[in-house]
């Protein structure tokens, strides 16, 4: 499943999550997917109890932990913003940039935050621009909205939000979209 204008609609549940697109907040359908590394094709982004890395899928639990929902407007075209949230229980967790931990990516329970300012900050730090990867424009990169010079990338099998400039860094910020490894609902 490569993102392009000809690929058509993706499977979506219609629970809807608020997203901002061109300054307007809408409730969009949620698109399920899994993401694997462009340069390590057997390694998927996986959320294991709050620690987000890339790893080989070995168990059914790994399949569940490597299935996400993209809250942006589309996976068919680049340019929208959204969040990557867990598609499988427990619900309410998103991939979040932990600024206190060297910009490491963690899983954050954002739906349980009651302070509106804190919640808004967490959502901002968890929102990414879905764009063509510089190293391979047919694949995807996720650029931080809160920190526009930083991209989701793997380093030593750990996920971070970091600036990318060298070919190796650009490669580690390039991901391929795959059908959800765990297609069932919660």
PyMOL commands that set and color helices and strands:
alter all, ss='L'
color gray80, all
select helices_A, chain A and resi 60-65+99-101+110-112+116-125+167-172
alter helices_A, ss='H'
color red, helices_A
select strands_A, chain A and resi 12-21+24-37+43-48+51-56+68-70+81-86+93-98+104-109+127-132+140-144+151-155+158-162+175-178
alter strands_A, ss='S'
color yellow, strands_A
deselect
rebuild
show_as cartoon
